[in-house]
Amino acid sequence: MEETLIKLFGLMPEEYRLKFIDTHKGAQQTWVDFVDASVKALEGWITGRQVDNYDGLYNLLQKEHILTNCPKEVA
């Protein structure tokens, strides 16, 4: 699945994660466009990490939260 994503979009799950985190509504951007960009980035991250159920999503978000908040030398 990850290889297919890379072939189709050229992005790795980590790149989708960063796009999702860094997605902000620009002054010239509509709310529809903002939501669309956010959803696409989130779906790319989740699909790239092969998350297909609630427990997988829970674990992905928990890991993200912990790694974001722990000191860099520990992560």
Backbone hydrogen bonds, N-H to C=O, Kabsch-Sander energy under -0.5 kcal/mol:
donor,donor_aa,acceptor,acceptor_aa,energy
5,L,1,M,-2.2
6,I,2,E,-2.5
7,K,3,E,-2.3
8,L,4,T,-2.6
9,F,5,L,-3.4
10,G,5,L,-0.9
10,G,6,I,-1.5
11,L,5,L,-0.5
15,E,12,M,-0.6
16,Y,12,M,-1.9
17,R,13,P,-2.5
18,L,14,E,-2.4
19,K,15,E,-2.3
20,F,16,Y,-2.7
21,I,17,R,-2.5
22,D,18,L,-2.4
23,T,19,K,-0.5
23,T,20,F,-0.9
24,H,22,D,-0.5
26,G,24,H,-0.5
29,Q,26,G,-1.1
34,F,30,T,-2.2
35,V,31,W,-2.7
36,D,32,V,-2.4
37,A,33,D,-2.4
38,S,34,F,-2.3
39,V,35,V,-2.9
40,K,36,D,-2.4
41,A,37,A,-2.1
42,L,38,S,-2.5
43,E,39,V,-2.9
44,G,40,K,-2.2
45,W,41,A,-2.1
46,I,42,L,-2.8
47,T,43,E,-2.8
48,G,44,G,-2.3
49,R,45,W,-1.6
50,Q,47,T,-1.6
51,V,46,I,-2.4
52,D,50,Q,-0.5
57,L,53,N,-2.2
58,Y,54,Y,-3.0
59,N,55,D,-2.6
60,L,56,G,-2.3
61,L,57,L,-2.6
62,Q,58,Y,-2.5
63,K,59,N,-2.6
64,E,60,L,-2.3
65,H,61,L,-2.4
66,I,62,Q,-2.4
67,L,63,K,-2.9
68,T,64,E,-2.2
69,N,65,H,-1.4
70,C,66,I,-1.2
74,V,71,P,-1.5
75,A,71,P,-1.9
